[in-house]
């Protein structure tokens, strides 16, 4: 479990970093959208490339942010139901959801989207719009985003099991009536790993 928790902490750190980058992508999408609108209204000029950059950024925010959303426990829950369940029952529900639904879904999406990305990359597929962009970067977002969500699901699975074993606090933070702080959970995992490492000597 010590090794798995270390891997979980690494996955959490990767998705946390991706999430912080996504914040800048949101700003970039807003700025590109604003500039496109201003130029089109004032100068009657439009660029398919900039329009496609706008939705490339929009797609990146949603696809790459799935794993970060799971890390922050910000995905949709039926709170009025889960609030009345014990932390252990919620953990078992999460484990079931990750194993039965999330993992197969991610694998299927990766399996279906990878050939689309690869073919676009190998052929150098371009947008059919005049002045449009190359297509493989946006096609790559789906397998990449699903991959990040898949490994975050594995990380959450490890944390739920560790919680059921009494090794770490509730990862969802419901015991305190709020979402957990990811740094606090990382510190708990690091402390556990250090404790187990010390006990092995």
C-alpha angles and dihedrals in degrees: 000000000000092000092045092051090051090052089046090054090050092051090048090052092051094050091043090055091047089051091053090051090050089060088065091046088058090053091047091050091051093049094047090048092049094047091048091052095045094047092046093050099041103035103022088234125135133181124202089201093059092043089054092046086056095057092038087060091044090052092047092054093054100038099042093039096062094087092045090051090053091048090054092045087235096133119112116285131173091243098180088060101037092048089067094050126088119253090249093053090049090050091053091048090052092048091051092047093049095047100037103034116010100046097048091044093053093046092050093048092048091047092051098041100043096072090049091053094043094049091049091049094046094047097039089233113200133199114272089226117096109263091007127150135259110274108216097080092060092042088053091061094074100056090037093050092046090048091054090047091048095053091044088053089054090049092051090048090055091048093049091051091046089051092051088052090053094245100120136016122265104298092210092058093223090134087071095039094247143073115281123252108246092216090053091053091047089053091050091050092047091050091050092049090049091048093050091045090052091048091054092065 
